[in-house]
Structure formats: C-alpha cells, structure tokens
Amino acid sequence: MKLPRDLGGVELARLLCKHFGYRQVNQEGSHMILQTDAPRSHRLSVPAHPVLRPGTLNAILRAVADAKGIAKEDILRHL
C-alpha cells in the first residue's frame, strides 16, 4: 500500500490518538510527543509539519506497528 504524500504531522497525531490509543503528553518546539500504555508503554515523536516526508512517515508507522503488534498496512487503512 502506498504512503500518502499530503499527510501533515498534526493530522497524523490526531489519527493515532483516535484509532490507536495514543495521547499527546508534551510538545517540544515543533515536535509532539505521543504516548500509549497498551499493550506496552511507548513514546513517539511526531513533527508538527504541514506535510510529512515519506521516510519520516514510514518510520513513524513502523514504530507504531511494532509497538502495537499490528501490520503497517492496518495503520494505513485508517489514514
């Protein structure tokens, strides 16, 4: 499945919070810090850029998939 090319960091953080149980715990400059405790504790930094680069988006999605124990394609279906 192809990565979206027009997804912003704020929108990605909102979707991760809504569908995958993350919550924003801090913001340092232009980076939002998200955290989840299920199924294990995981912290994630998401840049609040208007459009995320494909490599950055791929790295974030891979980290979420690894922390949640799901496939990256399952996350992409919610975007």
Helices and strands as residue ranges (DSSP letters): H 9-20, E 23-28, E 31-36, E 42-47, H 54-68, H 72-76
